[in-house]
C-alpha cells in the first residue's frame, strides 16, 4: 500500500537520497553534521575526537552577538561571496 502512495517501503534503501556536504560533496549521516551560520549549507562536523568523519567546517565567534557559531570551511576562509 505504501508503494502505491509513492512512499518507499524501506526508508534506508539506496532510493532514499542523502544530503551532501557543501565542502567535500560526500553523504551526510544525519548525526556528524551541522549547518553553516553564514551560508546555511550543511557540512561534516565530527562530535568526538576519535570520529572518522572529515572536519569540513570550523567553530567561530560572532562578536556582535557574543555567540559561538559553526561555519563551513568556505565561509570561514572567505571563499564564498
C-alpha positions as CSV (number, residue, x, y, z in Angstrom):
1,X,0.0,0.0,0.0
2,X,2.8,2.4,0.9
3,X,4.4,1.8,-2.5
4,X,1.1,2.8,-4.3
5,X,1.2,6.1,-2.5
6,X,4.8,6.8,-3.6
7,X,6.3,6.1,-0.1
8,X,9.3,3.7,-0.1
9,X,8.7,0.6,2.0
10,X,12.2,0.8,3.4
11,X,13.5,4.4,4.0
12,X,17.0,3.1,4.4
13,X,17.1,1.8,0.9
14,X,19.5,3.3,-1.7
15,X,16.5,5.0,-3.3
16,X,16.3,7.4,-0.4
17,X,18.5,10.4,-1.2
18,X,21.0,11.6,1.4
19,X,22.1,15.2,1.6
20,X,25.7,16.0,0.7
21,X,28.3,18.1,2.4
22,X,28.8,21.5,0.8
23,X,32.6,21.2,1.1
24,X,33.5,17.6,0.2
25,X,30.3,16.6,-1.5
26,X,30.2,13.3,0.4
27,X,27.0,12.0,2.0
28,X,26.0,13.3,5.4
29,X,24.9,10.8,8.1
30,X,22.4,13.0,9.9
31,X,24.4,13.0,13.1
32,X,28.0,14.1,12.5
33,X,26.9,17.3,10.7
34,X,25.8,20.9,11.3
35,X,24.7,23.9,9.3
36,X,26.8,26.9,8.4
37,X,25.6,30.1,10.2
38,X,26.6,32.2,7.2
39,X,25.5,30.3,4.0
40,X,23.1,27.7,5.6
41,X,24.9,24.8,3.9
42,X,25.3,21.5,5.7
43,X,28.7,20.1,6.3
44,X,30.5,17.4,8.2
45,X,31.3,18.2,11.9
46,X,32.7,15.4,14.0
47,X,31.4,15.5,17.5
48,X,34.1,13.3,19.0
49,X,37.9,13.2,18.7
50,X,38.0,9.6,17.5
51,X,35.5,10.1,14.8
52,X,36.5,9.2,11.2
53,X,34.2,11.9,9.7
54,X,36.2,14.7,8.0
55,X,36.1,18.1,9.6
56,X,34.6,20.4,6.8
57,X,34.0,23.4,8.9
58,X,35.1,25.4,11.9
59,X,33.7,26.9,15.1
60,X,33.9,30.7,15.1
61,X,32.7,33.5,17.3
62,X,30.2,36.2,16.5
63,X,31.5,39.4,18.0
64,X,28.2,41.3,17.9
65,X,26.0,38.5,19.3
66,X,28.7,37.2,21.7
67,X,27.9,33.7,20.5
68,X,29.8,30.7,19.1
69,X,28.8,29.8,15.5
70,X,29.5,27.0,13.1
71,X,30.9,27.9,9.7
72,X,31.7,25.7,6.7
73,X,35.4,26.0,5.6
74,X,34.4,28.1,2.5
75,X,32.8,30.8,4.7
76,X,35.4,30.6,7.4
77,X,38.2,31.2,5.0
78,X,36.3,33.7,2.9
79,X,36.0,31.6,-0.2
80,X,32.2,32.3,-0.6
81,X,30.9,35.6,-1.9
